[in-house]
Amino acid sequence: MPYVFEVANSEESSMKQSVMAAVRTGPGKTELTEYPMPEVPAGGALLKVEVAGICGTDVKLYANPTIDGPVIMGHENIGIVTNASPEFIERKGLVDGDRIFVEHYVGCYNCQWCHIGEYRHCENTDWRTNPDARRYGYTSAENHHHLWGGFSQYMYLPWNSVVHKVPDGVSAELAGLVTPLSNGIQWALLDAGVGYNSTVLIQGPGQQGLSQAVACKQAGASLVIVTGTTRDKARLDLALTLGADHVIDVQAEDALDRIMQITGGKGVDVVLDCTSRAGTAPILLGIEALKRREGTLLVQGELAAFPDFPLKKITEKAITIRSARGHSYMACELALAQLASGRFPLEKLTTHRFGLKDVDRAIKAVGGGEPDVIHVSLMPWLEEAE
């Protein structure tokens, strides 16, 4: 039976009869759409969305959708628990009014991957192979409960949603950085093995690259080098503020020569590729910049093909190639702890705010439509607050 929706005050009651959402209706097209407030079944709850972050994946999927039909995008979601059913409260240990971070994965909790805690690999949440997958920001709004993305005033939370309580003192906008920061922790520390005294090259000073710089310094890396282009000057300056030891403008100097100069000809232990649509050049540079034996190269898989891939050099240098693939529960918890620590000025990563009616502009800003954009906060209630 649905859990009956109850509200504490009449002011909110008038707003909770319907939900406004920004819906992707086609390639590069968004329409504001009003949905009825869904009934919440046993085990479920709603999230009053405060912040939905926007990343490069949103830019790609906005221009080239992978599924037909209307989609409420937004997979980096922070908000307030509301209308929590008794079963949700018991299962999650949360109550109405708690601020939480919601992972975008919605696993089945029956498969092998879910049983070992790797729900990010569950077929139930893999939109690439399962057209009926449930994943926030990727699922058709024609599915039951409609509200499957953060570009909306409210979002539906089923029993199998993965949620994390935001520590006291961490604002909604700061918590909006959990996804890129958890990715940085997952890829750099847990996947690539960066640790005490590691030397690291990070290619690309976007939100992922900057998050990885923070993660590497937190883990005790002795040397962090961040590369970018001339256009990235503000981001490269921020990389230094966040703990990078050196930054390199690859358009202004020979990056490999500079890396070898910095490392005394030894190269680095780990290369983290955070470039997007930059072709093969960053991968080739990373292979050359790695130390003579047993370095690690982490890649994000932007390239559909790689002619003349230097496999011989990979094997000669005994390079390990790892794939960047989402984040784990532990990475999210570590990211929240990092935000709560205040050790790094991570608030500087959030550079732009947009309201629900400006979703199109917000996504295009991340794609390069506006200068000096790092992390964008989509705030569904911004217009109402103003």
ChimeraX attribute file (.defattr): number of C-alpha atoms within 10 A of each C-alpha:
attribute: neighborCount
match mode: 1-to-1
recipient: residues
	/A:1	7
	/A:2	12
	/A:3	17
	/A:4	13
	/A:5	17
	/A:6	10
	/A:7	13
	/A:8	7
	/A:9	8
	/A:10	9
	/A:11	9
	/A:12	10
	/A:13	12
	/A:14	10
	/A:15	11
	/A:16	17
	/A:17	11
	/A:18	14
	/A:19	17
	/A:20	21
	/A:21	27
	/A:22	27
	/A:23	23
	/A:24	27
	/A:25	17
	/A:26	17
	/A:27	14
	/A:28	16
	/A:29	13
	/A:30	21
	/A:31	16
	/A:32	18
	/A:33	13
	/A:34	13
	/A:35	16
	/A:36	13
	/A:37	20
	/A:38	21
	/A:39	17
	/A:40	21
	/A:41	18
	/A:42	17
	/A:43	20
	/A:44	23
	/A:45	29
	/A:46	24
	/A:47	28
	/A:48	23
	/A:49	26
	/A:50	25
	/A:51	32
	/A:52	29
	/A:53	28
	/A:54	30
	/A:55	23
	/A:56	18
	/A:57	13
	/A:58	21
	/A:59	20
	/A:60	15
	/A:61	17
	/A:62	22
	/A:63	15
	/A:64	12
	/A:65	18
	/A:66	14
	/A:67	16
	/A:68	13
	/A:69	14
	/A:70	20
	/A:71	29
	/A:72	29
	/A:73	30
	/A:74	24
	/A:75	25
	/A:76	27
	/A:77	33
	/A:78	32
	/A:79	27
	/A:80	20
	/A:81	24
	/A:82	21
	/A:83	21
	/A:84	26
	/A:85	23
	/A:86	15
	/A:87	16
	/A:88	21
	/A:89	16
	/A:90	12
	/A:91	13
	/A:92	17
	/A:93	9
	/A:94	19
	/A:95	18
	/A:96	15
	/A:97	14
	/A:98	16
	/A:99	27
	/A:100	21
	/A:101	29
	/A:102	25
	/A:103	23
	/A:104	25
	/A:105	25
	/A:106	24
	/A:107	25
	/A:108	19
	/A:109	16
	/A:110	11
	/A:111	15
	/A:112	13
	/A:113	16
	/A:114	17
	/A:115	12
	/A:116	9
	/A:117	15
	/A:118	16
	/A:119	25
	/A:120	22
	/A:121	17
	/A:122	21
	/A:123	20
	/A:124	23
	/A:125	24
	/A:126	20
	/A:127	16
	/A:128	11
	/A:129	10
	/A:130	11
	/A:131	16
	/A:132	15
	/A:133	21
	/A:134	23
	/A:135	24
	/A:136	28
	/A:137	24
	/A:138	27
	/A:139	25
	/A:140	26
	/A:141	20
	/A:142	13
	/A:143	13
	/A:144	10
	/A:145	17
	/A:146	20
	/A:147	32
	/A:148	28
	/A:149	30
	/A:150	34
	/A:151	35
	/A:152	31
	/A:153	23
	/A:154	27
	/A:155	28
	/A:156	22
	/A:157	26
	/A:158	17
	/A:159	16
	/A:160	16
	/A:161	20
	/A:162	17
	/A:163	20
	/A:164	18
	/A:165	18
	/A:166	23
	/A:167	17
	/A:168	9
	/A:169	10
	/A:170	17
	/A:171	16
	/A:172	22
	/A:173	21
	/A:174	20
	/A:175	27
	/A:176	27
	/A:177	31
	/A:178	29
	/A:179	29
	/A:180	26
	/A:181	30
	/A:182	27
	/A:183	26
	/A:184	30
	/A:185	30
	/A:186	26
	/A:187	27
	/A:188	28
	/A:189	18
	/A:190	16
	/A:191	17
	/A:192	23
	/A:193	16
	/A:194	24
	/A:195	19
	/A:196	13
	/A:197	14
	/A:198	18
	/A:199	22
	/A:200	29
	/A:201	27
	/A:202	27
	/A:203	27
	/A:204	23
	/A:205	27
	/A:206	26
	/A:207	25
	/A:208	28
	/A:209	28
	/A:210	30
	/A:211	26
	/A:212	31
	/A:213	31
	/A:214	26
	/A:215	28
	/A:216	29
	/A:217	23
	/A:218	17
	/A:219	18
	/A:220	14
	/A:221	19
	/A:222	15
	/A:223	20
	/A:224	24
	/A:225	22
	/A:226	25
	/A:227	27
	/A:228	24
	/A:229	16
	/A:230	14
	/A:231	12
	/A:232	18
	/A:233	16
	/A:234	14
	/A:235	26
	/A:236	25
	/A:237	14
	/A:238	19
	/A:239	27
	/A:240	17
	/A:241	15
	/A:242	21
	/A:243	19
	/A:244	26
	/A:245	16
	/A:246	18
	/A:247	25
	/A:248	21
	/A:249	17
	/A:250	16
	/A:251	12
	/A:252	10
	/A:253	10
	/A:254	11
	/A:255	18
	/A:256	17
	/A:257	12
	/A:258	16
	/A:259	23
	/A:260	17
	/A:261	12
	/A:262	16
	/A:263	15
	/A:264	9
	/A:265	15
	/A:266	14
	/A:267	24
	/A:268	25
	/A:269	24
	/A:270	28
	/A:271	30
	/A:272	29
	/A:273	22
	/A:274	26
	/A:275	21
	/A:276	16
	/A:277	9
	/A:278	12
	/A:279	14
	/A:280	14
	/A:281	8
	/A:282	21
	/A:283	21
	/A:284	12
	/A:285	14
	/A:286	24
	/A:287	21
	/A:288	18
	/A:289	25
	/A:290	25
	/A:291	23
	/A:292	17
	/A:293	14
	/A:294	16
	/A:295	21
	/A:296	25
	/A:297	22
	/A:298	22
	/A:299	21
	/A:300	16
	/A:301	13
	/A:302	13
	/A:303	12
	/A:304	6
	/A:305	10
	/A:306	10
	/A:307	6
	/A:308	6
	/A:309	12
	/A:310	11
	/A:311	10
	/A:312	9
	/A:313	12
	/A:314	18
	/A:315	12
	/A:316	11
	/A:317	17
	/A:318	15
	/A:319	21
	/A:320	15
	/A:321	14
	/A:322	15
	/A:323	13
	/A:324	20
	/A:325	15
	/A:326	18
	/A:327	24
	/A:328	18
	/A:329	18
	/A:330	14
	/A:331	22
	/A:332	24
	/A:333	18
	/A:334	17
	/A:335	25
	/A:336	24
	/A:337	15
	/A:338	19
	/A:339	24
	/A:340	18
	/A:341	12
	/A:342	11
	/A:343	11
	/A:344	16
	/A:345	12
	/A:346	19
	/A:347	16
	/A:348	13
	/A:349	21
	/A:350	18
	/A:351	12
	/A:352	16
	/A:353	16
	/A:354	20
	/A:355	18
	/A:356	20
	/A:357	20
	/A:358	16
	/A:359	24
	/A:360	18
	/A:361	14
	/A:362	24
	/A:363	25
	/A:364	17
	/A:365	20
	/A:366	23
	/A:367	17
	/A:368	13
	/A:369	12
	/A:370	12
	/A:371	11
	/A:372	17
	/A:373	21
	/A:374	22
	/A:375	25
	/A:376	25
	/A:377	25
	/A:378	31
	/A:379	26
	/A:380	27
	/A:381	18
	/A:382	15
	/A:383	11
	/A:384	7
	/A:385	6
	/A:386	5
